[in-house]
Amino acid sequence: MGYSKKLLESLKSKGNLLRKDCIHCIGVGVAGHVGGSCSSADLLAALYFYKLKYDPKNPEWEGRDYFLLSKGHVAILQYAALAEAGFFPLSDLTHCKDVGFYLQGHPHLGIPGIEADTGSLGQGLSLGLGIALGLQMDDKSNRVYVLIGDGEQNEGQIWEAAMAAGAKKTDRLCAVIDCNRLQAQGLTAERLNISPIADKWKAFGWNVLEIDGHNMEEILTALDRAETFKGKPTAIIAHTTKGKGISFAENQVGYHNSPLTKELYEQALAELS
């Protein structure tokens, strides 16, 4: 579709900045979801700093688009995006998961910019579908984006929501699927193998786009095509690398949720800089 080099480089840099913010969120000695946050970072950069309509000074603005993090265990990534977008101070990220602090391990209502409590896997798409159907009934142009993990598709509720969205032709709804091929206990292909993913979503009546989830031009093209596609919801299947950008974490299931030593914390920040 033709995007400027400046825009693509800016968004790519923003993705790397979100990864760095996530490492600040995790800190030293406390378990955090490094792998899935880093695999989704370029997708969140494109959504928050290119596609989504929102007002950080008025999070309840009626003209906003809705984003739901169905894979809510990577809340630190959404917190990073919200902080960089101006919803709350960046300095708050270093207090994530502190006892009594408002930024906890999963997204919850009350945090500026959070639309739903998520983290019990499989529920985000159902919530997003409900919002999209309401917008459809009211003939509003707002859109709904839901980020789903590939391992999360082991949950039956995902497919109930997919079937309902396809049947209702909910074209305001876009599911972005982070396919990093690893879940908490190993390869997705060796657990409940969900392949072929694209064929499944097509069978449920969705418009399906497959992309490299770290290629910013492909991400933007897919988001723009999803917005203009009528008559079906869109599933963007983004092939990614778990732990992207951090050498010791890339494609390592051990960094699905793991604490960092002081040395690894400093190495991660250095590599992301």
C-alpha positions, -999 to 999 in steps of 0.1 A, spaced: 0 0 0 31 22 2 43 33 36 71 58 41 104 45 53 103 70 81 70 56 94 82 20 92 114 27 109 96 47 136 72 19 144 99 -7 143 118 14 169 86 17 189 83 -21 190 118 -24 204 111 4 229 81 -16 241 103 -46 246 127 -25 267 98 -12 287 87 -47 294 121 -56 308 118 -25 331 84 -38 342 99 -72 351 130 -60 369 153 -84 387 143 -116 405 105 -115 398 90 -138 372 76 -121 341 64 -131 307 94 -121 286 87 -144 256 52 -136 246 56 -99 253 85 -97 230 69 -117 202 38 -94 202 57 -61 206 57 -51 169 20 -59 166 12 -37 196 34 -9 182 15 -10 149 -19 -10 167 -12 17 193 9 41 172 -6 36 137 -41 21 137 -61 25 169 -82 57 175 -80 68 212 -76 97 235 -53 91 265 -68 122 282 -102 107 278 -100 69 278 -138 65 277 -141 86 245 -170 72 225 -152 75 192 -124 52 203 -114 18 189 -113 -10 214 -83 -32 221 -85 -63 242 -55 -84 253 -70 -119 254 -35 -133 262 -36 -113 293 -5 -128 309 16 -104 288 -1 -74 304 33 -58 308 33 -52 270 0 -35 270 11 -14 300 42 -4 281 21 7 251 -4 26 272 24 44 291 42 53 258 8 66 245 4 88 275 -24 71 295 -2 71 326 34 79 336 62 57 322 78 57 357 48 36 369 61 7 349 89 0 373 63 -6 401 44 -33 381 32 -61 404 42 -43 435 19 -51 464 -11 -28 463 0 -11 430 -26 -6 403 -5 -24 375 -8 -61 383 0 -93 365 -32 -93 343 -51 -64 328 -81 -52 349 -108 -26 347 -98 7 364 -64 9 346 -67 38 321 -71 23 286 -80 -12 297 -114 -23 283 -118 -56 301 -104 -80 328 -85 -106 308 -60 -133 315 -83 -163 320 -74 -176 286 -99 -178 258 -123 -151 270 -110 -120 252 -125 -129 218 -160 -134 233 -157 -100 250 -145 -84 218 -173 -99 198 -199 -86 223 -185 -51 219 -184 -54 181 -220 -66 179 -231 -37 200 -213 -13 177 -228 -31 147 -263 -27 162 -258 10 168 -243 14 133 -211 29 148 -178 28 129 -155 20 159 -135 -11 155 -125 -39 179 -91 -56 180 -83 -87 201 -48 -101 205 -48 -139 209 -20 -164 216 -16 -195 194 -15 -217 225 -46 -199 237 -65 -215 208 -66 -247 228 -95 -231 246 -129 -240 233 -144 -206 239 -122 -192 212 -139 -213 186 -174 -206 200 -167 -169 196 -151 -175 162 -182 -194 150 -206 -167 163 -186 -138 148 -185 -156 114 -222 -163 115 -230 -126 124 -206 -113 98 -191 -90 124 -167 -70 102 -158 -45 129 -139 -73 147 -103 -82 140 -84 -110 158 -47 -107 157 -31 -141 165 4 -142 178 18 -175 164 52 -179 182 48 -217 182 55 -220 220 32 -222 250 39 -226 287 50 -262 286 65 -265 251 58 -265 214 22 -259 205 25 -286 179 33 -311 207 5 -301 230 -30 -297 214 -19 -292 179 -41 -265 164 -27 -267 128 -38 -258 102 -47 -225 118 -56 -205 87 -79 -233 74 -98 -234 108 -105 -196 108 -116 -197 72 -139 -226 80 -156 -204 106 -163 -177 81 -134 -153 86 -113 -133 62 -78 -146 69 -45 -128 64 -11 -145 71 19 -123 78 54 -121 93 46 -106 127 79 -87 128 77 -72 93 62 -38 99 50 -32 63 32 -65 63 16 -57 97 3 -23 85 -9 -37 52 -29 -64 71 -44 -39 95 -55 -16 67 -70 -45 47 -89 -57 78 -104 -23 83 -117 -21 47 -129 -57 44 -167 -60 46 -190 -89 54 -167 -110 75 -145 -105 106 -108 -107 99 -81 -129 115 -45 -118 111 -22 -147 117 11 -132 126 41 -156 126 65 -144 153 95 -154 174 90 -159 211 114 -137 230 122 -116 199 151 -92 203 167 -109 233 193 -135 223 190 -157 253 152 -157 252 145 -163 215 126 -195 209 132 -206 245 101 -220 263 119 -214 296 113 -176 291 75 -180 288 74 -168 324 108 -165 341 127 -142 365 158 -124 353 191 -123 371 208 -89 373 232 -100 346 204 -111 322 184 -80 330 213 -58 320 221 -79 289 185 -77 277 184 -39 281 218 -36 263 206 -58 234 173 -38 231 192 -5 231 
